[in-house]
Amino acid sequence: MNRTQPLVLGIESSCDETGVGIVRGDTLLANTVSSSMDEHVRFGGVIPEIASRAHLDAFIPTLEQALDTAGVTLDEVDALAVTSGPGLAGALMVGVCAAKALSLATGKPLYAINHLVAHVGVGVLDGGVLPENLGALLVSGGHTEILRVRSLTDDVELLGATIDDAAGEAYDKVARILGLGYPGGPVIDKLAREGDPKRIRFPRGLTQPKYMGSAEEPGPHRYDWSFSGLKTAVARCVEQFEAAGEPLPVADIAASFQEAVADVITAKAMLACTEHGISNLLLGGGVAANSRLRALTQERCDKHGISLRVPPVSLCTDNGAMVAALGAQVVMAGGQPSGIEFAPDSSMPVSSVHL
């Protein structure tokens, strides 16, 4: 197998995007994504069974389009990579079973890849080698996490994560409260530009200092987030306006909510970075497309002397290219294939970069 510039085909199916990406080393050749989002709109969120069936329908056409775009055949591929977790169990199973079938049919080695670390690995496709002292802030519909990346292929540490709703999930729930439809992220971001982010002071979860035993010893959740209380605060705010018979200032509520999310995410991320000597930060995940989060992250990184890298939006949302990119890095680092005996793990920890 070519371990210097391997041609790797990556498969992603952790949620509602069916993605197939192809890379050669750290060069992107194809990134084909089929989304089932439209099928979930009337339910106001992703329905796992519908997502799984959509993956089944979309996989072959997505695979064929990716191969055609890259101008390669399956015979030319050096290795296969697939998201094995975390994610929706049924959706993961479709992608993993498809990857195993391809591996058996072609004899190509298969690598089981961590979805979250792949969001970091995609950075090599947009800027080459990742820097040292690297952290990753991943913000999406299912995850909000801050990672320390000592080695992309074998040493990733979770510093903090949401203990309830992810940021993207909070956007969807608040959009539902405001009658804005699904998905909530883009519509709230657009509406917030017309509103006053200071009109309503919504809570910033888990920001009050907690100490264990002494003032010198910080308590738990120092780098963690909580968005469930924020969502409830928005609901109570709407109820108060309605009870008073006043018109609902939707744009101001959207702007104030978004400011609370961006403020607490970036504040905690900066705390983790400064206390762990992280001087380079990668912002990834679907919510990285949010204009206020991008702007405030850049502003605070500049203030703290931290270099920020944000991949293009097409590489921030779930896609097969990120899986292929991390797979290629594992191959080049001498990592061994996973075989076909592994099972998808819906709660796969970031410490397991690949199986």
N, C-alpha and C positions, 0 to 999 in steps of 0.2 A: 504494500500500500504506500502511496505517495504521502510522506509526512512533512514535506517541505512546503508545497503549495497544493494541498489536497482539494479536490473538487467535492464539495459536500452538499447534499440535498437535505434541507431541514423541513420538518413538518410540525405545525402548530395547530392545536385544537382544544385549548384549555377552557374556552368560553364560547363566544358566538362568532368568532372569526376562524374560517378554515384557511390556513396559510401554508404555502409551499414556497420556500426560498432556496436559491442556489448561489453559493459563493465559491470562489477559488482563492484559498488562503484568506486574505482580508479584502478581497475585491468582490463587490456585489455584481452578480450576473442577472439575477431575476428575483422578484419579490411579488408574488401573486397572492392576492387575498380575496376571499369570497365571504361576505358578511351576511348573517341571518338577522341583523338588527331589525329590519322592517317587519319580520314575523313576530317580534316581541313587543312592538309598539303598543298594541291594544291591551297588553297585560301590564304595561308600566314597568317592565323589568324583564330580565332574561329568564325564560322557562327552560330548565335543563333538558327535558325530554325533547322539546322542539329544537333546541340547539344541537342535540346529539343526532337527530334525524337529518337536520340540515347538513351536518358534517358528512354524513353518509352520501347524501345526494351530490355534494359539492366536491368531494375529494378528487375523483378521477379527472373531471374537467379542469380543476385547479392545478393538479399535477401536470397534465398535458400542456396547459398554457405556460407554466413555469419552464418546462423543458424546452418548449418552442421559443420562448423569449430568450432563454440563455443560449440557445443554439447547440444543445448537447443532448446526448441520449443517456438512458439509464446505464448502458454498458460502460460509458465513460466515467460515471460517478465513482469516486474512491470510497465514500462512506455515507451512511444515512444517519441523521440525527432527528430525534423526536422529543417533544415536550412530554415528560412523564409525570410532572406535577410542579407546583400545586395548581389546582383548578377544579372544575366541575367533574366529578367522577365519571359520569357517562360520556361526557364530551372528550375527556382525556382518553377513555377506552377506545373510542373510534379511531383517533389518531395513532395510538400505540398499536392497535391491531393492524391498521393499514401499514404502518412502518414495519412491523414484524413480517407481514405477508410479503412486502417488497424485499425485505432482507432474505427471506427464504427463497423467493423466486429468482433473485439475482445473485445471491451469494455474497452480497456486500455487507461489511461489518456495520452493526447498528449501535449507536450511542444514545442512551437515555439521558436527557438534558433537563436541568432545572429551569423552569419558566422565568423565575425572577432574576436569576443570574444572567439569563439570556438577554434581559432588558439592559444589563450592563455591557454584556459582550457585544451588543450591536454597535457600541461606540467605536469599535475597531474599523467598521465600514465607513465611518465618517470622521476621519482624522488619524487613522492608523493606530500605532501602539498606544495603549492606555498608560497614563503617567503613574508614577509612584505616589504614595500617600493619598490614595484614591478613596473617595466615598461615593455612594450612590443614593440619591433620593428618588424612590420609585413611588409614583402617585397615580393610581388607576381606579377603575370601578371596583376592583376586588382587593386591592392592596394599597397600603400607605406604609412605607418602611424606609429606614435609613440604614445603610449597610457600610461596613468597612471592608475594603477589598485589598488584601495584601497580595493575593495572587488570584487572577481571574479563574484559573483552572483548578485550584485546589485549596484556597484559603479565603473564604468569604465569611464574615461575621455579622450577625444581626445585632444592631445597636438599639434600635427602637422600632415600634410598629403600632398600628392602631389596635386598641383593645376591644373595639366594637365595630361600628361602621367604617368602611374605607371612605376616603374623601369623595371619590366618584359616586359612591352609593349615596352619600349625604346630598350631593347635588341632585341626584335623581329623585330622592324623597322630598326635598324642598321644592323642586320643580312641580311635583305632584300636588303639594300643598298649595302652591301658587297658581295651579291650573295651567301650567306651561307645557305639559306633555313630556314624552320620553324620546330620546335621552335628555337629561337635564343640563349637562355640562355646557354644550354650545349655546343653548338658548339663554341660560343665566349669564354666561360670559358676555353675550351680545347686549342683553338688557341692562346689565350692570354698568355699562359705559354711559348710559343715560341717567343713572341714579346717583345719589349722594351716599358714599360709603361710610360717612360719619353720622348719618341721621340716627341710626339705631346701633347701640353698643351691644352686640351679641357676645355671649361668653366664649372664652378661649379655654377649652377643656384641658385639665391636668397641668395648669400653669402655676397654681399656688404651690409654694415650696413645702415639701414634706420631709421630715427628718426622722431618722431611726436612731434613738438613743442619745444622740448629741447633735449640736448644730453643725458640726463638721462633717457628719456622715449623711449624705443625701439619701432620701427614701426611694421607694420604687417608682417606676414610670417616669424617670427623669427625661428620657428621650422618646417616650410613648405619646400617642395621641388618642383622643376620644372625641367623636363627632356626634354621638347620639344625643347629648344634652343640647348641642347647638341646633340640631334638627327640631327638638322639642321646643326650644326657645322661639324658633321661627313660627311654629304652629301656634304657640300662645300669643305671639305678637299679632298674627293674623286674626285670631279670635277676639283680641281686644279692640282692634279696629272695627271688626264687624259688629261687636256688641255695642260700640259707641255710635254705630250708624255712619261712620266716616268712610270716605273712599279709600280703598287699599292702595298705598303707594308702592306698587309692585316693583318698580325700578329701584327705588331706594332700599327696599327689603333685599332685593337680589344683590345690589351693590354692597350692602352692609354684611350680608351673609358671606359673599365671596371674599370680602376683606378679612373677615374673621378666619376663614379657612386658610387663605394665603398667609396671613400674619402668623398663625400658630404653627403651620407647617414649616415655614422658613425660620422662625425663631428657634424651634426645637432642632432643626437641622443644623443651624449655625452653632448651637450649644454643643451638639454631638461632635461636629467637625473641630471646633476649637479645643475641646477637652480631650480629643483623641489624635491631635496633630495631623488632621486631614487638611491638606492644602489644595486638593483638586476634587471637584465635585461634578458628577454626572447626574443630570435630571432626566428621568425617563418615565414611561408609562403614559397611558392615554390622556391623563389630566395635565401632562406636561404641555399639551396644546393650549391650555388656559392662559390667556394673555396676562392677567394680573399675577398669576403664580410665576410665570416666566420673568416678568419685570421685577417683582419683589425679590425673587431668588437672585437675580443678577445684581440688584441694588445692594443686597445684604452681603453677597459674596465679595463684591467690590470693597465694601466697608471693612470686611474682615481679612482682605488680602487673599481670598480663595479664588482659584481659577475655575470657571464654570464651563462645562460642555453640555450642549443640548442637541441631541441628534435631530434630523428632520422629522416632522410630525409623522410621516409615513413609516418611519422606523421606531417611533415611540409607542404607537398602538400595537396591539398583538399582531405578530406576523411571522412567517416562516424564515425570513432572512436572519432574524436574530438568533433563531435556533441553529441555523446552519453556521452562523458566524461563531457562536460559542462552540459548536461541535468541531469546527475547523481548528479552533484554538486548542481544544482538548487533544485532537489528533496530532497537531504539531508539537504539543508538549509531551507526547509519548503515551497518552492515556490509552487504556485498554478498552476494547468494545464491551458493551453490556450484555451481549448475547440476546436471547429471546425469552429467557426465563423470568425476567422482571415483571412486576405488576405496576400499573399507574398508581401514584400516591397523591391523593387530593390535598394533603397537608405536608408535602415534601419540604423539609427545612432548607434554608439557603446554604447551610453548611455542607449539604450534599449537592455539589456542583453537577456531578453526573454519577450514574450508578455503575 
